[in-house]
Amino acid sequence: MNLSDSLGLAFFTIILTLLVNLVFKLLQNKFDFMVDTKKFRRDHSYNQLKELYFEIYAIIIQSEFLRNFHQIDEFKSLKEVPFIEIVRTLKKNKQDLFSREILEESEEIVVNAITKFNKIGLVGFILEKKEFASPDLLKLAVGYRYIHEHYQNESFPEKQLEKFQKKELEFIYQIVTMVVKEFNEKSKYCNMEYNKTEIKEGELDKGIFDVEKVLD
């Protein structure tokens, strides 16, 4: 092998080595990016669960417990009555000190751990933690807030009021089923316990509420 052949081989070896290192570096960077992206998505999904979905899933659990306990689903479907909430009021009377005549009557809504788990509480929490909500869930929450403000306003024309009431049912149904699905999807992605049926159907599995079935 003469000098020019040796130089040519050395040059080829250098070029080949540079190309191999370049390809290796590109592949390594792509792999690191994929790993970092997957870690970011998993961390974000867990933060979504921790900051938002555990809470709103629990609100829906109470609604579905009430549905099951009072056997509402025997008469009305989830689509007909998407959410069950409890409202408690306390009546107060202001009486005359001497005659005991009632001078003023008032009614106060009682707020406690049970009553605060209501529709507007559900939507309000989604909007409060909006950075952790999915885009579709956030859109529904914003729309529902407006509808909730008007769907019981009897000063509206009949057709307009009917539209608000129809949309109120549609929006809260979509919110409930979306929360159930997304909670389980994010739990699955984070390698946590999840329910396949709830992902597929968007309805809470209420089997745990059936005391007789559980005891059997």
C-alpha positions in Angstrom: 0.0 0.0 0.0 1.5 3.3 -1.1 1.3 6.6 0.8 -1.7 8.0 -1.2 -3.6 4.8 -0.4 -2.8 5.0 3.3 -3.9 8.7 3.4 -7.1 7.8 1.5 -7.9 5.0 4.0 -7.1 7.2 6.9 -9.3 10.0 5.6 -12.2 7.5 4.9 -11.9 6.1 8.4 -12.1 9.6 9.9 -15.2 10.5 7.8 -16.9 7.2 8.6 -16.1 7.7 12.3 -17.6 11.2 12.2 -20.7 10.0 10.4 -21.2 7.1 12.9 -20.7 9.5 15.9 -23.1 12.0 14.3 -25.8 9.4 13.7 -25.3 8.0 17.2 -25.6 11.5 18.7 -28.8 12.2 16.7 -30.3 8.9 17.8 -29.3 9.5 21.4 -30.8 13.0 21.4 -34.0 11.7 19.9 -34.2 8.9 22.5 -33.5 11.3 25.3 -36.2 13.7 23.9 -38.7 10.8 23.8 -37.8 9.8 27.4 -38.1 13.3 28.6 -41.4 13.9 26.8 -42.8 10.7 28.2 -41.7 11.6 31.7 -43.1 15.1 31.4 -46.5 13.7 30.2 -46.6 11.2 33.0 -45.7 13.8 35.6 -48.3 16.2 34.1 -50.9 13.4 34.2 -50.2 12.7 37.8 -50.4 16.4 38.7 -53.7 16.6 36.9 -55.0 13.7 39.0 -53.6 15.2 42.2 -54.7 18.8 41.7 -58.0 18.3 39.9 -59.3 14.9 38.9 -59.3 13.2 42.3 -61.5 16.0 43.7 -64.0 16.1 40.8 -64.1 12.3 40.6 -65.1 12.3 44.2 -67.9 14.8 43.6 -69.3 12.4 41.0 -68.9 9.5 43.3 -71.2 11.2 45.8 -73.8 11.8 43.0 -73.7 8.2 41.9 -73.9 6.9 45.5 -77.1 9.0 46.0 -78.4 7.7 42.7 -77.8 4.1 43.7 -78.9 4.5 47.4 -82.2 6.1 46.4 -82.6 3.8 43.4 -83.1 6.7 41.0 -81.7 4.8 38.1 -84.7 2.5 38.3 -86.9 5.4 37.0 -84.4 7.7 35.3 -81.3 7.1 33.3 -78.0 8.9 33.7 -78.7 10.9 30.5 -82.1 12.0 31.9 -80.7 12.9 35.4 -76.9 13.3 35.0 -76.2 14.6 38.5 -77.8 14.2 41.9 -77.2 16.9 44.5 -78.5 17.7 47.9 -79.8 21.1 48.9 -80.5 21.8 52.6 -82.1 25.0 53.9 -82.5 26.4 57.3 -85.6 28.5 58.1 -85.2 31.5 60.4 -87.9 33.5 62.0 -87.6 37.0 63.6 -90.2 37.3 66.4 -91.5 40.2 68.5 -90.0 39.9 71.9 -93.3 40.3 73.7 -96.1 39.2 71.4 -94.1 36.4 69.8 -95.5 37.6 66.4 -93.3 36.6 63.5 -91.9 39.8 62.0 -89.6 38.4 59.4 -89.0 35.0 57.8 -85.8 34.0 56.0 -84.3 30.9 54.5 -80.6 30.1 54.5 -78.9 27.5 52.4 -76.8 25.1 54.5 -73.3 24.5 53.2 -71.4 21.5 54.5 -69.2 18.7 53.2 -72.2 17.0 51.5 -74.1 20.0 50.0 -70.9 21.6 48.5 -70.5 18.6 46.3 -73.0 20.0 43.7 -73.0 20.8 40.0 -71.7 24.4 40.2 -69.2 23.3 42.8 -67.9 20.7 40.3 -67.7 23.2 37.5 -66.2 25.9 39.8 -63.4 23.6 40.8 -62.6 22.7 37.2 -62.3 26.4 36.4 -60.3 27.1 39.5 -57.8 24.4 38.5 -58.2 25.1 34.8 -54.5 24.6 34.0 -54.9 20.9 34.9 -58.1 20.3 32.9 -58.2 18.9 29.4 -59.2 21.4 26.7 -62.6 19.7 26.1 -63.4 19.6 29.8 -62.5 23.2 30.2 -64.8 24.2 27.3 -67.7 22.3 28.8 -67.1 23.9 32.2 -67.1 27.4 30.8 -70.3 26.8 28.8 -72.0 25.2 31.8 -71.3 28.1 34.1 -73.2 30.4 31.7 -76.1 28.0 31.3 -76.4 27.4 35.0 -76.7 31.1 35.5 -79.9 31.2 33.4 -81.6 27.8 33.2 -83.9 28.5 36.1 -84.7 32.1 35.1 -88.5 32.0 34.5 -88.4 35.6 33.2 -87.0 34.3 29.9 -89.4 33.5 27.1 -90.6 29.8 27.2 -88.6 28.6 24.2 -85.4 30.3 25.4 -85.9 28.8 28.9 -86.4 25.4 27.4 -83.2 25.7 25.4 -81.3 26.6 28.5 -82.8 23.6 30.4 -82.1 21.2 27.6 -78.5 22.4 27.3 -78.0 22.3 31.1 -78.8 18.5 31.0 -76.6 17.9 27.9 -73.6 19.8 29.3 -73.6 18.3 32.8 -74.0 14.8 31.3 -71.0 15.4 29.1 -69.0 16.8 32.0 -69.8 13.8 34.2 -68.9 11.2 31.6 -65.8 13.0 30.5 -64.5 13.3 34.1 -65.1 9.5 34.7 -63.3 8.6 31.5 -60.4 11.0 31.9 -59.8 10.1 35.5 -59.3 6.5 34.6 -57.3 7.2 31.4 -54.8 9.3 33.4 -54.7 6.7 36.2 -53.9 4.1 33.6 -51.2 6.2 32.1 -49.6 6.7 35.5 -49.7 2.9 36.2 -52.3 3.4 38.9 -55.5 1.5 39.5 -58.2 2.2 36.9 -61.5 0.8 35.7 -61.7 -0.4 32.0 -65.5 -0.2 31.9 -65.5 3.4 33.2 -63.0 4.3 30.4 -65.2 2.7 27.8 -68.7 3.9 29.0 -68.0 7.0 31.0 -70.3 5.8 33.8 -69.2 5.1 37.3 -69.1 1.5 38.3 -71.5 1.5 41.3 -71.1 -2.2 42.3 -69.2 -1.2 45.5 -72.4 0.6 46.7 -74.5 -2.6 46.6 -74.1 -3.7 50.2 -75.8 -7.0 49.7 -73.6 -7.8 46.7 -70.5 -6.8 48.6 -71.4 -8.9 51.6 -72.1 -11.9 49.4 
